[in-house]
Amino acid sequence: MTRFALRSWKFALAAFIVGGAAFLCTLAAGLVLSGPVLPPFADVKAAHRLSDALLTDRHGNVIHEMRVDPSGRRLEWFALADISPALCSAVIAAEDRRFRDHGGVDWVALTASTLRHTLSGGSRGASTISMQLASRLDGAATPRGAKRTWREKLRQISAALALERAWSKDEILEAYLNLITFRGELQGIAAASRGLFDKDASGLGEAESLLLASLIPSARTPAEAVARRAVRLAERTRSALSAEEITALTVETLGRPYRIRPQVALAPHAARMLLTGEAGQRVQCTLDGELQAFVLEALNRQLAQLAERNVRDGAALVVDNATGEILAYAANQGSSSSAPHVDGIRALRQAGSTLKPFLYGLAIEKRFLTAASILEDAPLQIPTAGGLYVPENYDREFLGPVSLRTALSASLNIPAVRTLMLVTPDAFVERLRALGVESLDREADYYGYSLALGSADVTLYELVNAYRTLANGGRWGRLKIAAGEAGEKTVSVMDRRAAVIVSGILSDREARSATFGLENPLATRFWTAVKTGTSKDMRDNWCVGYSERYTVGVWVGNFPGEPMWNVSGMAGAAPVWLDVMNHLHRRAASRAPKALAGIVARQVSFRDSLEPPRTEWFIEGTEPQEAIAVERHHAVARIVYPQPATIITLDPDIPAELQRVSFVGRFAGDTHEWRLDNRVLGSSATLAWKPERGRHVLTLVDREDRVADAVTFVVK
């Protein structure tokens, strides 16, 4: 066949195709009623699912976005009115110039495309925006990019015509822009504009719009080819932008990895707890978004100040006393964290002095002690199966006799250990477990007397709820973070009277001032009760306290366990606690607990002006009968002589059988007995003993076989 004959044949074929176009139009129109059934616009919009799951606060505001669908990146649906007009114009110019004029199929473009294909063998193309959208909505349609048979093309035409009959032009364009894939996994205009330009679709400029429109034919096209498309589109739309500007923006934008930054990321750890991984899921929690943001800011601000003292991590928890609802869950400050995925609220850390209020509360409840009882802050040695346990105070100084109020307020260690000797570790462990400290999963012997100083590992979550129990008068209940979660019935786990007395001690600024001064991070202008704690080698420090309505707990340290550099609870966690408490009570009052039935107030004074006179609260039946000095019967039994590490040298001029050592104790009547190296010696307050050379352990034991005091001494 000659070249002329071949060309004549092609023109004849083209004429036949053009002549058949009207027939196809009529046929497609007739198939509308029997073609694919497409959903209404409202259903398509409602079915749009984000690739993220959303966590909302108690007010319904989104506080965290979490990616859960790896198949594509989809963000919120954008209304057409909120999409940049420049983008709409660019997309129409690139994909469907007569979009506003045709009824779903651009027959002119389709015919021209068919002619080009027939004459030159190029791609047919000519799919309108309506046709592309119809194919996407038609589940049986050929996937985008795959070759279609004439039957499939006819089905696409039929679907487009049906779509135009049911939807408005604006609805079609809006759905198209929200469903089309622009680049890689970026599906929809919201994801594309955020991922490539880090801005909303409403803020897209002309150059950005040309670039996005040029991505639609193929989302994986190399940057250079996309730039050429964008330049041609700019020429077609008579844009004032130069080819250089467009090319530079395209190459720069597509040459860097795209990343969609979460609009809100205030509660990642709470989100991981509550979101199940379902795309588009929206879960409401009890957190308050405004408070959560404030707590994070306060925590970050304090950690920035402590960075030079080797502090990188922190966590804070805020709960409502009455409901148990968690209002702020700042599990990891994040910006400089050494382990940003660790949940600092659930992580086990050494408790330090934060357990002392519950120890003294138990002793008061059991009527072993009162707030006015005298405890010895003096050197102490306790024989244990592993050897002598020798506790020390934080500053390695000793105050001598002090009241329980002072011992707790000043966080003295030796009086706490003496109190645990009275209460017993078994009873204390049982009490802590009743308070929800479930991390104490070993026998009491494992923790020993060091438990009084917080040697056990606990979580901030457990501590905060235990202190909330104090705030609620000894009633314990579970914390809640899921909105709508039914509240569990609270149970009484400690004597309400003892809880109120301990709360009074923890709120006593004057008693605390002997150690910390009147103006310190624990001093609020409204009623609060609070305790700090610092673990061994300054690896953890805590501040946990409560007002009438809220309980706030703060921890700072390093998740890997590295020690901080001279950072106590007062310097580390307490400033954050104070900031949060002040924020919570900027418009709300906080009142002290009222005296209950079964609690009596008495004026007490102390012998030798040990402490200033004051009004003290007592569980009824434990109070002094009149305003007198708190005498010995209120004091804990102790060994007066010998003192720990005493060395007794026998006198060579006195016959050995005549020499005696006097053991002197402070206790009433026959309430205690002496034991030397586990041998019972007697029960009188003063006891004469025939000395024996060597090292000895002397203990003072009560009627229930509890060690009240113990010393080690040597006879030479």
Secondary structure, DSSP 8 states (H G I E B T S, - for coil): --HHHHHHHHHHHHHHHHHHHHHHHHHHHHHTTTS-----HHHHHHH---SEEEEE-TTS-EEEEEE--TT-EE-----GGGS-HHHHHHHHHHH-TTTTTSSS--HHHHHHHHHHHHHH--------HHHHHHHHH-TTS--TTS---HHHHHHHHHHHHHHHHHS-HHHHHHHHHHHSEEETTEESHHHHHHHHHSS-GGG--HHHHHHHHHHTT-TT--HHHHHHHHHHHHHHTT-S--HHHHHHHHHHHHHS------S-BS-HHHHHHH--S-TT-EEEBS--HHHHHHHHHHHHHHHHHHGGGT--EEEEEEEETTT-BEEEEE----SS-SSTTS-TTTS-EE-GGGGHHHHHHHHHHTTS--TT-EEEES---EEETTEEE----TTS---EEEEHHHHHHTT-HHHHHHHHHHH-HHHHHHHHHHTT-TT--S-HHHHGGGGGGT-SEE-HHHHHHHHHHHHTTTEE---B-BTT------EE-S-HHHHHHHHHHHT-HHHHHHHH-SSSTT--SS--EEEEEE-GGG-EEEEEEE-SSEEEEEEEE-TT----SS--TTTTTHHHHHHHHHHHTSS---------TTEEEEEEB-GGGSS--EEEEEETTSS-SSS-B--GGGS--EEEES-TT-EE---TTS-GGG--EEEEEE--TTSEEEEETTEEEE-SSEEEE---SEEEEEEEEETTS-EEEEEEEEE-
